[in-house]
Amino acid sequence: MRQQYLLLVLGISVIPILVTQAVRAEVELEEIKNSHRVSALQRDRTLKLAQAIIQVTSVQVYSTDTGVEVVLETPTGALSVPTTQTIDNTLIAEIPNAVLVLPDANEFQATNPIEGITAVMVRNITGSRVQVTITGLEAPLVAEVSTAEQALILSVTPTSELDSTTTENEPIEIVVTATRTEEELQNVPRSVTVLERDQIQEQARFGRDLADILTQLVPGSTQPTGRPSNFTLRGRDASIVIDGIPQNTNNNQTFIAPLASIDPEAIDRIEIIRGPNAIYGGQATGGLINIITRRPTEDRLTSTVELGTTAAAGGGDSFLIGDSFGYNVQYSLSGTEGAVDWLGSLASTWTGGFFDAEGDRVGNNFGLDDTNTFDGLVKLGVNLDEQQRLQLTFNHYNLSQDTDFISDESIADIPGIQTARLVRIPPGTTVIGSEAGYFYTTTNTTLSYSHENLLGSRVQSQLFYRLFKTGGGIPFDERPFSGTVISNSRGETEQWGGRVQIETPFNSERTASLLWGVDYVHEDISQNFDIFDPEELDASGGLIYRKIDEALFIPPYTLDDLGIFAQLQWQIGDRITLNSGARYVNLTINTEDYTTFDDGRDVEGGTINTDDIVFNAGAVYNFTDALSVFASFAQGFSLPDVGRILRRPPEGFASLTADLDITSPQKVDNYELGIRGVWNSLQASLAGFYNYSSLGLDLVPLPGLQGGAYRIVRAPQRVYGVEATIDWQADQNWRLGGSASWQEGENDEDEDGEFLALNSTVIAPFKLTAYVEHETLPGWRNRLQLLYSGSRSRAFEDGVEGAAIESYVTVDYFSSISLFGGELLIGIQNLFNADYFPVFSQYFAPIYDPLNYKGQGRTISASYRITF
């Protein structure tokens, strides 16, 4: 059946390709706009990856009064602005989404074109890029980039011709928007990670789960789990926003996959602010993940197609076994016509079974194996005039499991710690009236308006709507465990709201400005049980599950979140930048009277309101244009998972208003100090943090009820750690780097001054990542990356965990080859077929054997991607 689906999608994908080619043959591309001069280091890098593949058909070199001009000519279309770096006396410019097509040569070379410049070379490199290298005789080179009609011009001057202090390590500028306004990274007094589209796509070769992708690339995050799960930063929850739409809900602990909301194919860029903040509201006690979807191309019509496959290649009998094969298909169409731009993107993935290093099926009872995902992104924008823009974005994502296997719960009765395993679902098993496999569905819709100069201020506003649904799975028979029903659950969260933010400068130089505005989010949350016929199940020998009724599990409740904020930024001279702000938070929870499912207890509903103010302040001092230190204080806030309390309230809980202990949200104070260097060929950072909450929030399970009841623990909690990153572009062929993060956390439930360690699903063990990348031949790039997850015994020694966490190491290999105008992408996950247990599994091993699953063994992938 899966192969039939693949053939169907492949057939559908061919149709728009043929239509696109016909349209392109009849349509003459618009002339590019009037020539304009921009700095290659100041252009926002987020637009580069969305451009079409443009042919460079001619290269000309002209001498000027100060140096040389290298002119790259194209028959149609405009080349993207290149990134540049200087290594010793060589200037290297890389132009994305371009290909060199000369009539009589594969590359261009010019020797000693003028005095002071010894060589000019233009060639193709991997990733659909054109590389220009210009070598000076003795001094570094300075380049200015400009565009003309059907041409890109690099004006190059040896620094010996200039009265300047330019060095080989010129700083680069990286602009981030996760702070709600465009800021240069060097001016942000917080730890920030920026992931570009090519990095995300590279990691997505092995799997489409965004949480596991981020764990490989973001310091301070948890280790990969191989299952839809909550994502934590620095030991606390992270706030997830997609184009400004919050993906977290108050019921996150029940609906534990805020990142299962979008496919990597739909993403252009991800910006991660590590550490508590209230930039977009609540839940960011660990940090903020700002996901920016793809943007339309500037060309009239652009298409991209990718086809790929994955399979197990580990030990035992799993090598290229049929059950392990997975497939993925992506297609996008984008363009600009006058003042209107648009984008459509479809991505579909069929994931096969997962096998460990010994060739056995990974016993993950809630894993990402045997899943199907679909993502559709549509974006339509119109520039009303030079100052105003209106944009509509729609994204629909669905993840569902279709498997013949189920967790073997019987191993929980075997003495000692057992490795989780799956057993085949008996033939003939049928679920009627409900989904047999689990599913997640997210629909995001947003309408945005911006005005670049309204009475001297920049105004951005947004209306959004989000619908999230989850449920499914083989129903659970509670009767052997003193229960009375056979059921599975399904939940739904509906969110709508809006944002308005205004950026007002205080002077014409814009060295001081105020960002102020208001956010509002309304949530409707509920979770129901589907009840199945016990008589028919028994009569069928445990094969037929027929839905006969529904029951309330989490009573419908609402959460209203109102935030009013103001943020001041002041740049004092060339060296000092100050930031300070505040946010007023008002939260309201409401539910009607209801009766609990388990014990039929009547609970009185009502309304709870709480509010508070959170503050932040930070400073950056730039020793040079490339080297800076920063210090900051910031507060984040969150509420507990109210639904988890209401569904199975603790004994004596009879009223929402009288018995729910939420007099104030959890407020986390974070202190951070760091140093950051952003040079042209070297980027590095080091930061230390300490955060504390005098009224921390933790949900502690209570014994006695199947599935567990919970109580709220409000006790002092603290987390602290150190993070470091380094990236080095050694020369035009070699790149290497990595990150290291260590953290520890503890709470004082008894408030007696004795802090005990938090568990290892919250506090990640020491994590080290490293990579080395090499362009072995023009058009052929190779990368090795390592993930080391360290050991942790602190929680075991404090009696919080049943066993110490052991370390493990995995190594992955990537290769990309320019081929037929596109890219052939090859990957090997877990290259050395390491046999290991993820941290999540090790934590649960002494508690519940069916969660003690192994990590994936060696897995290979191959795909081909082309843009035209």
ZAMARGU-4260 file (C-alpha; in steps of 0.2 Angstrom, whole numbers, plus 5000, padded with zeros to 4 digits):
<rodrens>
0) 5000/5000/5000 | 5014/5012/5004 | 5022/5009/4987 | 5005/5013/4979 | 5005/5030/4989
5) 5022/5034/4983 | 5018/5031/4965 | 5003/5042/4966 | 5012/5056/4974 | 5026/5055/4961
10) 5013/5055/4948 | 5005/5071/4955 | 5022/5079/4957 | 5026/5077/4938 | 5011/5087/4933
15) 5015/5104/4941 | 5033/5102/4934 | 5027/5100/4916 | 5014/5114/4919 | 5028/5125/4926
20) 5040/5122/4911 | 5026/5127/4899 | 5022/5143/4908 | 5040/5147/4909 | 5042/5145/4890
25) 5028/5158/4887 | 5032/5170/4900 | 5046/5183/4899 | 5054/5187/4916 | 5052/5205/4922
30) 5067/5217/4921 | 5075/5218/4938 | 5073/5234/4948 | 5085/5249/4946 | 5102/5245/4951
35) 5106/5248/4969 | 5121/5246/4980 | 5120/5235/4996 | 5133/5228/5008 | 5135/5209/5006
40) 5137/5209/5025 | 5121/5218/5029 | 5108/5209/5018 | 5097/5198/5028 | 5103/5180/5025
45) 5085/5173/5026 | 5081/5178/5008 | 5096/5169/5000 | 5089/5151/5001 | 5073/5155/4993
50) 5080/5161/4976 | 5079/5151/4960 | 5094/5143/4952 | 5101/5157/4941 | 5114/5154/4927
55) 5130/5164/4926 | 5135/5163/4907 | 5149/5176/4907 | 5163/5183/4918 | 5172/5199/4915
60) 5186/5207/4924 | 5189/5226/4923 | 5202/5237/4931 | 5197/5252/4941 | 5206/5267/4949
65) 5206/5258/4966 | 5206/5239/4961 | 5196/5227/4950 | 5178/5224/4946 | 5172/5206/4943
70) 5156/5206/4934 | 5145/5190/4933 | 5132/5191/4919 | 5116/5182/4918 | 5104/5180/4903
75) 5088/5182/4915 | 5085/5184/4933 | 5094/5192/4947 | 5108/5184/4957 | 5107/5183/4976
80) 5119/5194/4986 | 5133/5183/4991 | 5141/5179/5008 | 5159/5184/5009 | 5174/5180/5020
85) 5193/5185/5020 | 5206/5172/5024 | 5224/5178/5024 | 5225/5188/5007 | 5210/5179/4999
90) 5193/5186/4997 | 5180/5172/4995 | 5162/5176/4989 | 5149/5162/4988 | 5133/5166/4978
95) 5118/5154/4983 | 5106/5147/4971 | 5117/5150/4956 | 5126/5139/4943 | 5141/5144/4932
100) 5138/5139/4913 | 5152/5146/4902 | 5152/5141/4884 | 5169/5135/4883 | 5175/5131/4901
105) 5170/5123/4917 | 5177/5138/4927 | 5185/5155/4925 | 5203/5160/4929 | 5212/5176/4927
110) 5230/5178/4933 | 5238/5195/4939 | 5223/5206/4932 | 5230/5221/4940 | 5245/5226/4952
115) 5241/5220/4969 | 5229/5206/4964 | 5237/5189/4959 | 5222/5178/4954 | 5203/5178/4951
120) 5194/5162/4950 | 5175/5158/4948 | 5169/5140/4949 | 5154/5129/4954 | 5153/5122/4972
125) 5141/5110/4980 | 5124/5116/4986 | 5120/5125/4969 | 5132/5139/4973 | 5145/5149/4963
130) 5161/5153/4972 | 5172/5168/4968 | 5190/5169/4975 | 5201/5184/4973 | 5219/5183/4980
135) 5229/5199/4984 | 5248/5200/4983 | 5252/5206/5001 | 5236/5214/5009 | 5219/5208/5012
140) 5205/5213/5001 | 5189/5223/5003 | 5174/5220/4992 | 5158/5230/4989 | 5144/5221/4980
145) 5131/5230/4968 | 5119/5224/4956 | 5115/5230/4938 | 5103/5224/4925 | 5106/5205/4923
150) 5123/5206/4932 | 5131/5206/4949 | 5147/5216/4952 | 5161/5214/4965 | 5171/5229/4967
155) 5187/5224/4975 | 5201/5235/4983 | 5217/5229/4991 | 5218/5237/5009 | 5235/5244/5005
160) 5225/5256/4994 | 5214/5261/5008 | 5217/5272/5024 | 5208/5259/5035 | 5211/5247/5048
165) 5203/5232/5040 | 5210/5215/5045 | 5208/5197/5039 | 5195/5194/5052 | 5181/5207/5047
170) 5166/5205/5058 | 5150/5198/5050 | 5132/5204/5054 | 5119/5191/5058 | 5101/5199/5061
175) 5089/5190/5072 | 5070/5194/5074 | 5066/5182/5089 | 5067/5198/5100 | 5051/5204/5090
180) 5062/5217/5081 | 5077/5216/5069 | 5093/5216/5079 | 5111/5212/5075 | 5116/5197/5085
185) 5131/5207/5093 | 5118/5219/5101 | 5107/5205/5109 | 5112/5203/5128 | 5106/5184/5128
190) 5112/5168/5121 | 5105/5165/5104 | 5106/5151/5091 | 5102/5154/5073 | 5098/5139/5061
195) 5097/5143/5043 | 5087/5132/5031 | 5102/5122/5024 | 5106/5116/5042 | 5088/5111/5045
200) 5087/5102/5029 | 5103/5093/5032 | 5098/5086/5048 | 5080/5082/5041 | 5088/5068/5030
205) 5086/5055/5044 | 5069/5061/5051 | 5056/5075/5050 | 5054/5077/5069 | 5059/5094/5073
210) 5063/5091/5092 | 5076/5078/5087 | 5084/5090/5074 | 5085/5104/5087 | 5093/5093/5100
215) 5108/5090/5088 | 5111/5108/5085 | 5106/5118/5100 | 5116/5119/5116 | 5107/5117/5132
220) 5093/5106/5125 | 5088/5089/5130 | 5095/5074/5120 | 5086/5065/5106 | 5071/5054/5112
225) 5065/5047/5095 | 5047/5051/5100 | 5035/5066/5099 | 5039/5074/5116 | 5040/5091/5125
230) 5056/5101/5121 | 5066/5108/5136 | 5080/5121/5136 | 5091/5124/5151 | 5080/5112/5161
235) 5063/5121/5158 | 5050/5122/5145 | 5052/5131/5129 | 5040/5143/5121 | 5037/5138/5103
240) 5030/5151/5090 | 5028/5149/5071 | 5026/5165/5062 | 5021/5173/5079 | 5007/5159/5083
245) 5010/5151/5100 | 5011/5132/5098 | 5011/5128/5117 | 4995/5126/5126 | 4991/5125/5144
250) 4989/5107/5142 | 5007/5104/5136 | 5010/5090/5148 | 4996/5080/5141 | 4997/5085/5123
255) 5016/5084/5123 | 5022/5089/5106 | 5021/5107/5102 | 5035/5105/5090 | 5024/5092/5080
260) 5016/5106/5071 | 5027/5109/5055 | 5038/5099/5043 | 5056/5105/5041 | 5052/5108/5022
265) 5041/5123/5027 | 5054/5131/5037 | 5066/5145/5032 | 5074/5149/5048 | 5074/5145/5067
270) 5080/5157/5080 | 5082/5151/5098 | 5084/5162/5113 | 5091/5151/5127 | 5085/5156/5144
275) 5069/5162/5152 | 5060/5177/5144 | 5043/5184/5141 | 5045/5191/5123 | 5030/5182/5116
280) 5021/5178/5133 | 5021/5163/5144 | 5029/5146/5145 | 5046/5152/5140 | 5054/5148/5157
285) 5068/5139/5147 | 5069/5149/5131 | 5060/5154/5115 | 5060/5145/5098 | 5055/5156/5085
290) 5051/5147/5068 | 5050/5157/5052 | 5041/5149/5038 | 5048/5150/5020 | 5046/5166/5010
295) 5041/5168/4992 | 5055/5170/4979 | 5058/5186/4970 | 5058/5178/4953 | 5042/5176/4944
300) 5041/5157/4945 | 5052/5145/4954 | 5050/5126/4957 | 5059/5114/4969 | 5057/5095/4969
305) 5065/5082/4981 | 5063/5064/4982 | 5071/5053/4995 | 5072/5036/5004 | 5079/5029/5021
310) 5082/5012/5027 | 5090/5002/5041 | 5108/4997/5038 | 5113/4990/5056 | 5116/4973/5063
315) 5107/4956/5063 | 5094/4954/5049 | 5089/4972/5048 | 5101/4977/5034 | 5090/4985/5021
320) 5075/4975/5027 | 5059/4980/5019 | 5050/4985/5034 | 5063/4999/5037 | 5061/5008/5021
325) 5054/5025/5021 | 5051/5038/5008 | 5049/5057/5006 | 5042/5069/4993 | 5043/5088/4993
330) 5037/5100/4980 | 5036/5119/4981 | 5031/5132/4969 | 5034/5151/4972 | 5035/5168/4963
335) 5032/5186/4962 | 5021/5196/4950 | 5022/5214/4953 | 5016/5219/4970 | 5010/5201/4974
340) 5021/5186/4980 | 5015/5169/4984 | 5022/5152/4989 | 5014/5134/4990 | 5024/5119/4997
345) 5019/5101/5000 | 5029/5088/5009 | 5024/5070/5013 | 5034/5057/5022 | 5032/5038/5025
350) 5043/5032/5039 | 5047/5014/5040 | 5051/5003/5056 | 5066/5008/5067 | 5079/4994/5071
355) 5093/4995/5084 | 5111/4990/5082 | 5108/4972/5085 | 5094/4971/5071 | 5079/4971/5083
360) 5064/4982/5081 | 5066/4997/5093 | 5053/4995/5107 | 5047/5013/5107 | 5029/5012/5112
365) 5026/5029/5106 | 5039/5031/5093 | 5040/5040/5076 | 5042/5023/5067 | 5028/5018/5055
370) 5022/5036/5054 | 5015/5046/5039 | 5017/5065/5039 | 5009/5078/5028 | 5013/5097/5028
375) 5005/5110/5017 | 5010/5128/5017 | 5002/5142/5007 | 5008/5160/5008 | 5001/5175/4999
380) 5007/5193/5001 | 5004/5209/4993 | 5014/5225/4995 | 5001/5239/4996 | 5014/5252/4993
385) 5032/5255/4998 | 5028/5256/5016 | 5013/5243/5019 | 5012/5225/5017 | 4998/5212/5020
390) 5001/5193/5021 | 4990/5178/5023 | 4999/5162/5029 | 4991/5145/5030 | 4999/5129/5036
395) 4992/5112/5039 | 5002/5098/5047 | 4997/5080/5051 | 5007/5065/5059 | 4999/5048/5061
400) 5005/5031/5065 | 5000/5016/5054 | 5008/5001/5062 | 5007/4982/5064 | 5016/4982/5081
405) 5011/4987/5099 | 5021/4988/5115 | 5024/4971/5124 | 5017/4976/5142 | 5020/4959/5149
410) 5039/4962/5151 | 5034/4974/5166 | 5030/4958/5176 | 5048/4950/5173 | 5060/4953/5187
415) 5074/4965/5184 | 5076/4978/5171 | 5070/4972/5153 | 5073/4980/5136 | 5057/4986/5129
420) 5051/4976/5114 | 5036/4977/5102 | 5025/4962/5097 | 5014/4961/5082 | 4996/4966/5083
425) 4986/4950/5081 | 4979/4948/5063 | 4961/4953/5062 | 4962/4967/5076 | 4950/4981/5071
430) 4946/4997/5079 | 4929/5004/5074 | 4924/5022/5076 | 4941/5028/5082 | 4959/5029/5075
435) 4970/5013/5078 | 4986/5023/5077 | 4990/5039/5087 | 4989/5056/5077 | 4993/5074/5079
440) 4985/5087/5068 | 4989/5106/5068 | 4982/5120/5057 | 4989/5137/5059 | 4981/5152/5050
445) 4988/5170/5052 | 4984/5187/5044 | 4998/5200/5046 | 4999/5218/5042 | 5014/5230/5043
450) 5018/5248/5040 | 5036/5253/5040 | 5033/5272/5044 | 5016/5276/5052 | 5019/5293/5060
455) 5037/5289/5062 | 5035/5272/5069 | 5035/5254/5062 | 5019/5245/5066 | 5016/5226/5064
460) 4999/5218/5068 | 4993/5200/5067 | 4977/5190/5069 | 4979/5171/5071 | 4969/5155/5073
465) 4976/5138/5078 | 4967/5121/5079 | 4977/5106/5087 | 4970/5088/5089 | 4978/5072/5095
470) 4972/5055/5100 | 4971/5037/5093 | 4980/5021/5097 | 4974/5003/5101 | 4962/5005/5115
475) 4968/5001/5133 | 4958/4988/5143 | 4958/4993/5161 | 4949/4978/5168 | 4965/4968/5172
480) 4971/4983/5182 | 4955/4985/5193 | 4947/4997/5180 | 4930/4995/5172 | 4932/5002/5154
485) 4941/5000/5138 | 4946/5017/5131 | 4957/5028/5122 | 4958/5047/5123 | 4957/5062/5110
490) 4960/5080/5114 | 4958/5096/5106 | 4964/5114/5108 | 4958/5129/5099 | 4968/5145/5100
495) 4964/5162/5093 | 4971/5179/5096 | 4981/5194/5090 | 4996/5205/5092 | 5000/5223/5089
500) 5018/5230/5091 | 5025/5247/5088 | 5043/5252/5086 | 5045/5270/5089 | 5063/5278/5087
505) 5067/5293/5098 | 5080/5301/5086 | 5084/5301/5068 | 5099/5290/5070 | 5088/5277/5078
510) 5100/5274/5092 | 5086/5274/5104 | 5069/5266/5102 | 5054/5259/5111 | 5045/5243/5106
515) 5028/5243/5114 | 5012/5234/5111 | 4999/5221/5117 | 4996/5202/5114 | 4980/5192/5118
520) 4978/5173/5117 | 4962/5163/5120 | 4963/5144/5122 | 4948/5132/5123 | 4955/5115/5129
525) 4946/5098/5131 | 4950/5079/5131 | 4937/5065/5130 | 4937/5046/5131 | 4931/5035/5117
530) 4923/5020/5126 | 4923/5003/5118 | 4911/4988/5119 | 4918/4975/5131 | 4906/4961/5127
535) 4911/4962/5108 | 4929/4963/5112 | 4928/4947/5123 | 4917/4938/5110 | 4930/4942/5096
540) 4944/4935/5106 | 4951/4952/5109 | 4951/4957/5091 | 4936/4969/5088 | 4936/4986/5097
545) 4919/4995/5093 | 4916/5012/5100 | 4900/5014/5109 | 4901/5029/5119 | 4911/5045/5124
550) 4915/5051/5141 | 4922/5067/5148 | 4941/5066/5154 | 4947/5083/5155 | 4932/5095/5157
555) 4932/5109/5144 | 4941/5124/5151 | 4947/5141/5144 | 4963/5151/5147 | 4964/5170/5143
560) 4981/5177/5142 | 4983/5196/5140 | 5000/5204/5139 | 5005/5222/5138 | 5024/5226/5135
565) 5037/5239/5132 | 5055/5236/5128 | 5068/5250/5127 | 5084/5249/5117 | 5098/5262/5118
570) 5114/5262/5109 | 5127/5273/5117 | 5141/5277/5105 | 5149/5263/5096 | 5152/5252/5110
575) 5137/5250/5122 | 5120/5244/5120 | 5107/5244/5134 | 5090/5235/5134 | 5077/5235/5147
580) 5058/5231/5147 | 5043/5225/5157 | 5027/5215/5153 | 5011/5215/5162 | 5003/5197/5163
585) 4985/5194/5166 | 4979/5176/5166 | 4961/5169/5168 | 4956/5151/5169 | 4937/5146/5168
590) 4928/5129/5169 | 4910/5124/5172 | 4904/5111/5185 | 4909/5094/5180 | 4910/5076/5186
595) 4926/5066/5186 | 4927/5051/5175 | 4936/5039/5188 | 4927/5041/5204 | 4911/5051/5199
600) 4916/5065/5210 | 4907/5082/5208 | 4918/5096/5206 | 4913/5114/5207 | 4919/5125/5192
605) 4922/5144/5192 | 4935/5157/5187 | 4952/5160/5193 | 4962/5176/5189 | 4980/5180/5192
610) 4992/5193/5186 | 5010/5199/5188 | 5023/5209/5180 | 5040/5202/5173 | 5055/5213/5170
615) 5071/5211/5159 | 5087/5221/5158 | 5103/5219/5148 | 5119/5227/5142 | 5131/5223/5128
620) 5149/5231/5127 | 5158/5229/5111 | 5177/5228/5113 | 5178/5228/5094 | 5166/5227/5080
625) 5167/5208/5082 | 5170/5205/5100 | 5158/5209/5114 | 5152/5204/5131 | 5135/5204/5138
630) 5125/5203/5154 | 5107/5201/5157 | 5093/5198/5169 | 5076/5192/5163 | 5060/5184/5170
635) 5049/5171/5162 | 5033/5164/5168 | 5021/5149/5166 | 5006/5141/5173 | 5004/5122/5178
640) 4995/5110/5167 | 4978/5113/5174 | 4970/5100/5163 | 4981/5086/5171 | 4975/5092/5189
645) 4956/5093/5184 | 4955/5076/5175 | 4961/5066/5191 | 4961/5079/5205 | 4969/5074/5222
650) 4958/5068/5236 | 4948/5082/5244 | 4948/5093/5228 | 4930/5099/5226 | 4931/5117/5219
655) 4942/5125/5206 | 4942/5142/5215 | 4945/5135/5232 | 4957/5120/5229 | 4968/5125/5214
660) 4984/5133/5221 | 4988/5146/5208 | 4989/5162/5217 | 5002/5168/5205 | 5011/5161/5189
665) 5028/5153/5191 | 5040/5167/5189 | 5058/5162/5185 | 5073/5175/5187 | 5087/5172/5175
670) 5105/5179/5177 | 5117/5177/5162 | 5134/5183/5158 | 5143/5179/5142 | 5156/5183/5129
675) 5154/5182/5110 | 5165/5184/5095 | 5158/5185/5077 | 5172/5186/5064 | 5172/5182/5046
680) 5180/5165/5048 | 5177/5162/5066 | 5162/5163/5077 | 5163/5158/5096 | 5153/5161/5112
685) 5154/5156/5130 | 5140/5159/5143 | 5135/5155/5161 | 5118/5156/5168 | 5109/5154/5184
690) 5090/5154/5186 | 5079/5153/5201 | 5060/5152/5205 | 5055/5154/5223 | 5038/5147/5219
695) 5043/5134/5206 | 5030/5123/5198 | 5031/5104/5197 | 5017/5091/5195 | 5020/5076/5207
700) 5010/5059/5203 | 5000/5052/5217 | 4998/5033/5220 | 4981/5025/5219 | 4973/5029/5203
705) 4976/5020/5186 | 4985/5033/5175 | 4990/5043/5190 | 4983/5058/5199 | 4994/5074/5201
710) 4996/5087/5214 | 5005/5104/5212 | 5021/5107/5221 | 5026/5125/5223 | 5043/5125/5230
715) 5060/5134/5227 | 5069/5128/5211 | 5085/5133/5203 | 5095/5128/5187 | 5112/5133/5182
720) 5125/5129/5169 | 5138/5134/5156 | 5137/5133/5137 | 5150/5136/5123 | 5150/5136/5104
725) 5163/5138/5091 | 5163/5137/5072 | 5178/5140/5061 | 5180/5141/5042 | 5198/5136/5041
730) 5199/5140/5022 | 5188/5138/5007 | 5187/5119/5009 | 5187/5116/5028 | 5174/5120/5041
735) 5174/5113/5059 | 5166/5117/5076 | 5155/5111/5089 | 5146/5115/5106 | 5147/5110/5124
740) 5133/5112/5137 | 5133/5107/5156 | 5118/5110/5167 | 5112/5105/5184 | 5095/5108/5193
745) 5087/5105/5209 | 5072/5110/5220 | 5068/5111/5239 | 5050/5103/5240 | 5051/5103/5259
750) 5058/5121/5259 | 5070/5116/5272 | 5085/5122/5263 | 5090/5105/5256 | 5089/5105/5238
755) 5088/5088/5228 | 5092/5085/5210 | 5079/5087/5197 | 5077/5071/5186 | 5087/5068/5170
760) 5072/5070/5158 | 5072/5088/5164 | 5091/5091/5167 | 5100/5085/5152 | 5117/5077/5156
765) 5133/5085/5149 | 5131/5086/5130 | 5145/5089/5117 | 5143/5091/5099 | 5157/5092/5085
770) 5158/5092/5066 | 5170/5093/5053 | 5165/5098/5035 | 5176/5097/5019 | 5173/5101/5001
775) 5183/5086/4994 | 5181/5091/4976 | 5171/5105/4968 | 5153/5100/4970 | 5156/5087/4982
780) 5155/5091/5001 | 5156/5079/5016 | 5152/5081/5034 | 5155/5071/5050 | 5146/5075/5066
785) 5147/5068/5083 | 5135/5069/5098 | 5142/5064/5115 | 5129/5062/5129 | 5138/5061/5146
790) 5134/5052/5162 | 5124/5059/5177 | 5122/5052/5194 | 5117/5066/5204 | 5098/5062/5204
795) 5102/5044/5208 | 5112/5049/5223 | 5098/5060/5229 | 5086/5046/5228 | 5076/5055/5214
800) 5080/5042/5200 | 5081/5023/5201 | 5098/5022/5192 | 5112/5033/5186 | 5112/5039/5168
805) 5126/5031/5157 | 5135/5040/5143 | 5134/5036/5124 | 5142/5043/5108 | 5134/5043/5090
810) 5142/5049/5074 | 5133/5054/5058 | 5139/5056/5040 | 5132/5068/5027 | 5138/5070/5009
815) 5131/5081/4995 | 5135/5080/4977 | 5131/5092/4963 | 5123/5082/4949 | 5113/5087/4934
820) 5109/5104/4940 | 5103/5098/4957 | 5110/5089/4973 | 5112/5071/4977 | 5111/5070/4996
825) 5117/5055/5006 | 5117/5052/5024 | 5122/5038/5037 | 5115/5040/5054 | 5124/5032/5068
830) 5138/5028/5057 | 5147/5016/5068 | 5131/5007/5073 | 5132/5011/5092 | 5121/5001/5103
835) 5114/5013/5116 | 5099/5018/5127 | 5093/5036/5125 | 5093/5047/5141 | 5074/5046/5142
840) 5074/5027/5141 | 5087/5026/5155 | 5077/5037/5166 | 5062/5026/5165 | 5071/5009/5165
845) 5069/5006/5184 | 5051/5012/5183 | 5043/5005/5168 | 5051/4992/5157 | 5041/4996/5141
850) 5049/5013/5140 | 5066/5006/5141 | 5069/5006/5122 | 5085/5007/5113 | 5091/5020/5100
855) 5091/5017/5082 | 5106/5008/5074 | 5114/5013/5058 | 5102/5020/5046 | 5105/5026/5028
860) 5096/5039/5017 | 5097/5046/5000 | 5088/5060/4991 | 5089/5071/4976 | 5084/5089/4976
865) 5083/5101/4961 | 5077/5119/4959 | 5072/5127/4942
</rodrens>
